[in-house]
């Protein structure tokens, strides 16, 4: 409920990922792997609403990380 509180930490995480060799296009693969893993683990509990919520959160995190690292 307080995204603004974690944004600085997410930005720093994005900057660190550059030093690990992470490229902007890698975030798409990770997002797809995350959603697949959740679907496998949650089974029937991985509803369309759950998928949309996770995709939204991951999209926000990934965008924030990339913006800080590559802007």
MODELLER restraints for C-alpha pairs under 7 A, 6 or more apart:
rsr = mdl.restraints
at = mdl.atoms
rsr.add(forms.Gaussian(group=physical.xy_distance, feature=features.Distance(at['CA:10:A'], at['CA:61:A']), mean=6.81, stdev=0.5))
rsr.add(forms.Gaussian(group=physical.xy_distance, feature=features.Distance(at['CA:10:A'], at['CA:64:A']), mean=6.69, stdev=0.5))
rsr.add(forms.Gaussian(group=physical.xy_distance, feature=features.Distance(at['CA:10:A'], at['CA:65:A']), mean=5.89, stdev=0.5))
rsr.add(forms.Gaussian(group=physical.xy_distance, feature=features.Distance(at['CA:11:A'], at['CA:64:A']), mean=6.07, stdev=0.5))
rsr.add(forms.Gaussian(group=physical.xy_distance, feature=features.Distance(at['CA:11:A'], at['CA:65:A']), mean=5.02, stdev=0.5))
rsr.add(forms.Gaussian(group=physical.xy_distance, feature=features.Distance(at['CA:11:A'], at['CA:68:A']), mean=5.21, stdev=0.5))
rsr.add(forms.Gaussian(group=physical.xy_distance, feature=features.Distance(at['CA:13:A'], at['CA:65:A']), mean=6.58, stdev=0.5))
rsr.add(forms.Gaussian(group=physical.xy_distance, feature=features.Distance(at['CA:14:A'], at['CA:65:A']), mean=3.92, stdev=0.5))
rsr.add(forms.Gaussian(group=physical.xy_distance, feature=features.Distance(at['CA:14:A'], at['CA:66:A']), mean=6.02, stdev=0.5))
rsr.add(forms.Gaussian(group=physical.xy_distance, feature=features.Distance(at['CA:14:A'], at['CA:68:A']), mean=6.18, stdev=0.5))
rsr.add(forms.Gaussian(group=physical.xy_distance, feature=features.Distance(at['CA:14:A'], at['CA:69:A']), mean=5.32, stdev=0.5))
rsr.add(forms.Gaussian(group=physical.xy_distance, feature=features.Distance(at['CA:15:A'], at['CA:68:A']), mean=6.28, stdev=0.5))
rsr.add(forms.Gaussian(group=physical.xy_distance, feature=features.Distance(at['CA:15:A'], at['CA:69:A']), mean=4.46, stdev=0.5))
rsr.add(forms.Gaussian(group=physical.xy_distance, feature=features.Distance(at['CA:18:A'], at['CA:69:A']), mean=6.67, stdev=0.5))
rsr.add(forms.Gaussian(group=physical.xy_distance, feature=features.Distance(at['CA:24:A'], at['CA:66:A']), mean=6.37, stdev=0.5))
rsr.add(forms.Gaussian(group=physical.xy_distance, feature=features.Distance(at['CA:27:A'], at['CA:62:A']), mean=6.44, stdev=0.5))
rsr.add(forms.Gaussian(group=physical.xy_distance, feature=features.Distance(at['CA:31:A'], at['CA:58:A']), mean=6.66, stdev=0.5))
rsr.add(forms.Gaussian(group=physical.xy_distance, feature=features.Distance(at['CA:35:A'], at['CA:51:A']), mean=6.97, stdev=0.5))
rsr.add(forms.Gaussian(group=physical.xy_distance, feature=features.Distance(at['CA:39:A'], at['CA:46:A']), mean=5.49, stdev=0.5))
